Amino acid sequence: MTRRSLGVALLACGFIAQAADKVVGGPYTVNVGPRSATVAWVVQTSEARLGTDPGELSRTAPVLRVQKVSFTGLEAGTTHHYDSFGEGGKGYFKTPPAGAVPFQFLVYGDTRSRHDVHARVIRAMVKAGEPDFVIHTGDLVADGSDTAQWPVFFSIERELLRKTAFFPCLGNHERNNPQYYEFFDVQLPYYSFDWANAHIVVLNTDLGNVAGSLVSRDAYWKEELRWLDEDLAKSRKADFVFVVFHHPPFTAVRRRQGEDKEVSQVVPVMEKFKISAVFSGHDHNYQHHLKGGVRYIVTGGGGAPLYPVDAPLAGITQKVESTEHYVGIQVNGKTAKVQAFALDGRVIDTIDLAARAEAR
């Protein structure tokens, strides 16, 4: 090989390496606690091609890896800035404060399709301010096993996620795929955390994908409910308790009613512990129900095709609207305000909450 051809070859290899090593997701911050946090970003290392003919490999998928950095010894109730991978990798997040310090967070879900609408939702959320953290109610992508969908999700979410802490909830469209666990550094698909004077619980109601048989499914759900009861018992002194899971126990979508009978088993637990509010997704609209003193809010207006709210529940349903939206929660001492916002800033619904009787 001549010196010229060797140089061209090396230059070509350089271009390949540069193209392959590309950040396609993040930065974002997960597992945020008072003293620790994990900053992550997703890198495309190469590309795989597929086809029915060796000469026509028309289908492509990125080969991804996640890079994570965990920080410990942080100061609680403080904004921390980071630079994770140089230019474009800057962001910041807050660590949870102690005591009844005012804070705010956003809840949204079902961002799995209609990427232009998903982008509008994120722009509206970014415009609304800088929340202490955000919670996703599940169905982040249409198929969690399709590697090509994750860079699209992260690209749309970037300006939001680099300015806050992210707490995801597993939806049925994630398919319980390992990529979900890897990207968000999730050890178990149900978990809880404290923020100031509030306790937040995130459950996994995607029972169809988590277990291979009815026996194992029942065993899994029984163990999760046991964990939930134990977790809530330890948090009786919290002024506010918010619970998040994907499948709603109540819905005003006629064709969905009665679908998820297992999920209804959480209702007595919510009433037992006087939960402040429950947030779900799955149904692509906004719903607000009141049962046994507990507020049940469906927030699935993140981009997936809207569903009609054609069967409000008598004596339970408080407000429904089939529109794209997100929900904001402001906690200030012994009071909290929950508001659902349409993308133009219009307030769809307002709910005023008081500290739980057990915590007074």
Steps between C-alpha positions, in 0.01 A plus 500: 500500500639844407534781751214686327264201505597430863415858590165479325424173677591645839290809429203282406539301819507824694172611348344163582615517861379857533161417354468189714585672829205739514293610798133436417341537842542722799642619715241417764503432873341202674499340846523839664508491879603750769866397474538325165403501134584333169566697183458298182516538125452263206765449233457345156807292426404359162206395286355160413322430170240241412325380184369195320767533231874540569513782249201689641542549873246779519411482870742656747527523876754682716730311733476683832678503830430698813766691688429585862676686775384475860568778747483460877556729795278771350331773698125462549266771372761638261526559126793308349644582157690250288687461173472137399657469156628841398317732266129424514527289814423768755205496734387530859266348756382552854541263790201449731485738797406403854193635676201687361689694232279615207557306177333420170499210259339402171325179397433389143481179300431301185754675280539193283384636162413813302847637556401851390233510771740352756741783414224759553424353843866520601530858375196596708650334808836673451324834457307446824816526710757277660345225712694336781431168330276339238313169500404306188193274538622247243494415129804711429536335157276285282717190533773485761672217318550712185840659552438762231215660698703601803719767332180664374359511853817645647536756223151637565542497878850647511426860602277384782708216637830688516346747747338270754487154657311229313292225663351256245215252537485180298217484244378207295663637183845475657440120479704460820802522270850507655573827319256681730688375806837579346420850379345615828718299738193323638560207732135419576201627299334623821666737743439801724675819604451801726502864398471756779179415691363270226541130430470376141442137400545368145342161430515254211156395373628349173429150624452353153864553406665448836395136546475204263212315664192576706657338804818709482295809414283458809806438716672811365195720560449360849861580590474852355183569700670368814793734436258790438318447829830482686640809326192711572493387862850644540391836355200582719657828614536642148267797444432385144525161334475469122479163325578448130424200278415459134159329491219702663258326738221729375443620145239692305601324177217253439698234316767499773271451795556173685825423316747500787330322787824442692563874518172550686664321793704812575187707570443370857869561570474859375202561727663327797801733491305811393709555187504862383476422129555214255643570153461256209528500123398235244186689392596784269305786654451681831279357772436586864306262723428513873439178693525440874668836554779422250557695178572285194650695210555355154763695307565325170505801269870499412475427129328165442171515301221637717222280636143622554367543852160359415394331825548712814447304822196612698588636841875468439604696191579866568651621173591351162640644180650334196798723434877510516623633833728463800440532874682728742510457876608770742556402863525780755512388859165349598327578171545387141348598168461264205429657161460348154620724218415490131783578260387861457525556876129468566419347838290188448450414865610617846507285813588635844645250744559520874755306702382153592321464833758244612776758463325788675 
